Amino acid sequence: MQRKSIFVCYYKPVMNSPFVFTRPLQPGEVLGRTSGINWLSSNLLKGQNSVVWDHPGTGKTSFINKALMQMQKGNSHFILCRVPCFNIRSLNALHATMANVLFRALAGTLGEWEHLVSVLLPDLRPDIALQRHGDNEFTLSFGDRFPAGQPEELIRLPQRAAEHTGRPVLFVLESLHTFLSTATGLSSGGLAQLAKCWKQQTNVTFLLCGTGSTQPSMPTVFNDLFGMKRPFFGFAEHVPLEPIEEKEFTEYIIKSFSKAGRVISRDFAEMICRKMEGHPYYIQQFADLCYSNTKGYMIESMYFSGYEELLDIHHSRFEILCSDLSVPQIQFLRALTDQVEQFSSSGVLMKYGLNSSANVYRVREALEKKYVIETVHRKPKFIDPLFRLWFQERFCKTYWIP
């Protein structure tokens, strides 16, 4: 199973702070990425299955929110079904969850649910349970009605619903990486069959979303699903998250300070963006810490105080990550922070105790599987920019080579 970075924030943002990092952004709050948002919304409007996949904290949900809002302006007629997959552990559970989300988008009363069951699921005939009495929230209960293999009636349900209502259906499957990493009984053949059936549904569009690297050289969930000769190869078009321009983020930070009568110089705003390497989540949180330290005009000590607080907030998370690393893996990361390029040279092998070129390859592959580094243009790099800083400035300063 691929190890994921988990964002845990123990810091409560200052009240009425203009910086948002504890929730996905509303469409009006999203910065930049205009071409990508236009690309995604255009794809969905014309029925092109799409996939949005990137590292944690890079703004995938916010990006999707903006694209969906833009899409609704062009076509408010579609049936939107957003399915969180983080707690789904089997294909049958996925089908059942998708069916329930679709029914909730189409029906409100018990009579409407019963009518849809008779029209759309005449063979399975699931029970209808009242989940929460106060909210009148109904749920389809399938019990032991699932046939052996994949339930054809449920797989075809979105298309039947589109034909019944005369409206196109859009399914947004979120946190798909968790489902693919943890679900039991998944097979490449079963997923390929599912992709084939979904692709045949002409009035249904799928937007698949997940966390992880998309680098072709890495053993990732994304490549396992969408790579060459993989189950979903050719099923959807990958819409990458473009970087948010530094200028736009800088202006946003300056204006956000100004709204509260506080002042941050352009230099400090740029330093925040560059220090976090353009990472949206960390920029928002770092800026918020600087904002909370500033009463009038931000000075250098407030910048460094905010930076140290940011490292403190994520210290426990990074400490846990390092506890799972072997000594050779730590040594490889030390070499990486020292900007070593020739890892297999005799001097580097000796200095960092990496033993041999074959061992370097094994260590590098292990760090990629643990989602600590990725290979970009044949060079390894830290995936998480804040972890790189923490590792260099805190871990390595007190780490003694065994």
N, C-alpha and C positions, 0 to 999 in steps of 0.2 A: 504494500500500500504506500502511496506517495505521501510524504510528510508535508503538511501545509503550515505556513505561517499563520498564526491566529492573532488578530488585533484585539488586545484587551486594554481598555483605557480606564485607569483608576483615578484619573484627574477629572474633576468636575469643572467644566468651563465656567468662566465668570458670567454672572447673570447679565443678560442682554448683550452678550458678546456678538459681534457681527460675523465671527468665524464659525463655520459649521463643519464638524467632523464626527459627531456622534450619531448621525443619521444620513441616509441618502439625501441628496439635494433635490429640492423641488425644481421643476423645469426653468422657472425664472431665475434661479440661483446659479445655474450651470454656467461655467466659464468656458469660452472657446469651443474647440472641436466642431466647428460649424460644418465643415465639409464631411466629416464622419457622420454627424447627425443627419445631414441631408441624404447621404448615401444609404444609411440604414432605413430611414423613413421611406425613401423612394423604393428600396427593395421590398419592404413590407407592403406598401401600397400596391405593388404590381405582383404580389404573391411569391416573391423570391425568398425561399428559406435562407435564414442567415444565422451566423454565430458570432457572439461577442465573448471573447476569452482573454483574460489578462491577469496580472499579478494582484494580490490583495491590496485594497486601499487605493486603487488607481481610478475609481469613479465609474465602474461599469454600470451600476444600478442607476446612478444619476444620469449617465449618458443615455441609457435606455428610456428613462422617464422623459427626457427631453425629446427623444425621437418619437415616442408614442404620442406625446402631446402634439407634435408637429404633424404626425400621421393623422390624428383625429381631426385636425383642421381640414385636411384634404378628403377625409372619408370617415364620417362619424357613424357609419352604418355597420361596421364590422363588430363581431362579438369578441371581446378581449378576455382571455383566460390566462391569468398569471399563476403558475404552479411552482411553489417552493419545493425543491427536491432534497433539501438537507436532511430530512427525516424519513426518506423513502428507502426501503431496503430490499425490494424485489420488483420484478417487472409487473406482477399482478397488482402490487400496491401502487405502482405508477399509473397503471390503467384505471384503477379504482379512484385514485385521487384526481386524475384528469377528468373522469366522468363527473365527479362531484362538483369540481370547479365549473365545468360547463353547465351543469344543471342549475347551479346557483346564479349563473349569468343569464339564464333563460327563464327561470321560474321563481315564484315567490310563495304562493299558497300550496297547501297540500294537494288540492285538486289539480293544480298545474303540474306538480311533480308527478302525480299518478298518470296524468295524460301523457307526459313526455316518456315515462317508462313504457307505457303501452305502445307508443309509436316508435320510439328509438331503440328500446331494449326488450323487444317482445319475447325473445328466447330466454335470456338470463332472468328477467323479471326480479330484480333485486328488491329487498324490503326497503321501506322508507322509514327511517327512525327520526324522532325529534331530538336533536342533540342538546339544544339549550332552549328551555321552555320560554324564557323571557324574550328571547330574540326570534323565536319561531324559525330556528335554523335547522333545516332538514339535512339528512345524510343518507346516501344510498349504502345499504349494507348487503354485501354479496355472500357472506358466509362461506359455504362450501360449494357455491354454484360455479366456480371457475372450472372450465373444462381442462383436460390435459393439454399441455402445450399453451400457446398464446391464444387468448380469448378473441376470436375474430370479430365478434360483434362489438366488443369494446374498442378494438383497434380502428374499426370503421365508424365508430360513433361520431367523431367530429365531422366527417363528410356527410353523414346522414342528418346531423343537426343543421349543417349549412344548407342542405337541400330542403329540409323541412321548413326552415325559417326564411329562406331566400336571402340569407346574409352570410358573408364570408366569415370564417372563424380564424382567429389568431391565437395560437398557444405560445406563451413565453415560459419556457422551462428554465427556472433559475437554480443556481447552486448544483448544476448537473454533475460537476466534478465529484461531489460528495456521494451522490447516488452511484456513480460508476465505480468509485473506490471501495464502497462498503456493501453494495447490494449482493445478495447471495443468489446463486443459480444463474448468473449472467453468462452467456456464451457469445462468442463472436458470431456464430450462425444465427442465434436468436436476435441479436442486435441488428444484423444485416437484414433479416426478414422484416423487422420492425421498420427500419429505414425505408425499405422497398415499399411497404404498405403505406407509410406516411407520404412518401413521394407521389404515390398514385392518387392522393386525395387532392383534386384540382381546386377545390374551394376552401382549402385549409392551408394556412401558412404557419411555419414553426420558427421561433427565435430561440436558439439554444445559448445558454449563458453559463459560464464557469470560471473558476479561478485556477490559474496555473500558467506556466510558460507555454508559448507557442513555437519555441525554437525547434526546428526540425531535427537538430542533432541530439536533443534531449529525450530520455525515456519518460514522456509525460502522458497524463490522461488525455490531453488534447490530441496528441499524435496517435495514441492507441485507438481513438475514436475516429479521427478525421484524416489520418495519414494514408499514404498510398496503400492500397489493398486492405484497408481497414473497413469496419462495418458501415461507417457513415461517410466514406470517401465520396466526394461529389454531391453529397446531399444538400449542403448549405454553403453559402458564400461567407468567408471570414471577413468581418468588418473590423479592422484594428482600431484601437484607441490611439488617436494621434496625440502627441504631447501638447500640453497647454503652453502657449507662448509665454516666455518669461516676462515680456513687457506687459501682457494682459494681467498676469498674476501680480506683478509689481504694482500696477495701477490700482488693482482691486485692494491690495493691502493698504496702500496710502489712503485711498478714499474711505476704507472701513475705519481706519484710525480717525480720520478727519470728521466723520459723522458724529463721533463721541467727543469731539473737541480735543483730541489727542493728535500728536504729530510724530510721524516716523519719516526719516529722510529716505530718499530714493535708494541711497547706498545700502542702508540697513534692509530695506524691503527686498532689494536684489540679493543681498547676502543670505536672507532666509530662503529664497527660492533656490539659489545655487547650492547652498549647504545641503538641502534636501533633494538635490538633483531633479527638481521638477515634480516630485512625488506629491500629488494633490492632498492626500490625507495628512502627511507629515507637515506640509507647508501650512495648512489650516491650523493644525494643533500648535506648531511652533509659533505662528503669528499670534494665536490666542494667548499663549503664555507671555509673549512679549507685551501684548496689549494689557494683560492683567498686571504686569509689573510697571506699566507706564501710567503716570497720572497727568503728565503734561507733555513734555518733549522727551522722546526716547533717546537714551544715551548708550554708550558701549556696554556699561556694566549690566544694563537691563537686557541687552541682547545675549550676553554670555550667561546671565542668570537663567533666562528662558531656555537656552540650549541645555544647560546642566539639568534643569527640571525635566526637560523632554527625555533625556537619557535616563533619569531616575524613574520616570513613569514606566518606561519599557524595560527597565533593568531585569525584573523578574522573568519576563517572557524570554529575553535573550539568554538569561542564565539557564533556563530550562532547555533552550535549544542547544546550548553548548554542552550541557550535561550528557547529551546523546551523541556527542562527537568523540571519536577515538583520537589518540595522540597523533597518529599520522595525519588525520583530517584537520586537526587544529594546526599542525605544522604547515600543511598546505595553505591554509587560510592566512597564516602568518606570512608566508612567502608572497601570497597574493596582495596583502596589505603593504608589503615592502616593494610592490610593483615589479616583482620578478616576472620575466617573460619566458626564459628558457628553463623550465622546471626540470628538465632531464639532464641539464649540464652537470658535470661531476662536482663543481663547486657548490651548486644549489643542493644537490642530493646530499652532500656531506654536511653543509651548514644547517639544513633543516631536518636531517635524519630521515629522508624519504627513501633511502636504500637503493632503489633502482627505477628505471623508466617504466617497467611493468607495474611496479607498486604505485607510481605516480598516476598511471592510467586508472588503476583500481580505486584509488582514493578520490580522484576527480569524479569518476562515475558514481561513487557512493554519495558524494556531496551533491551531485545533481539529483539523485534519487531522493535525497532528503530535502530537496528544494532549498538549498542554501546558496548554490551558485548556478549559473547557466553559462553556456558557451555562445558567444556572439562574435561572428566573424573569426571563428577559430580561437578566440581568446576567452578564458574564464573570467567571470565577473560576479560580484555579489548581486543577488537579486534584490535584497532589501538594503537601501542606502543608509538607513539609520543603524541597522545592525552592523554594517561595515564600520561606521564611525565608532559605535560602542565597542566593537571587538578590538579595534585599533587603539582606542583611547583608554579603555578600562580593562578589558580582558588581558591584552598583551602586556600592559604595564606591570601587572602583578603575576604574570604567568612565568613559571620557571620550567625550563626544558628538562624533562626527566633524564 
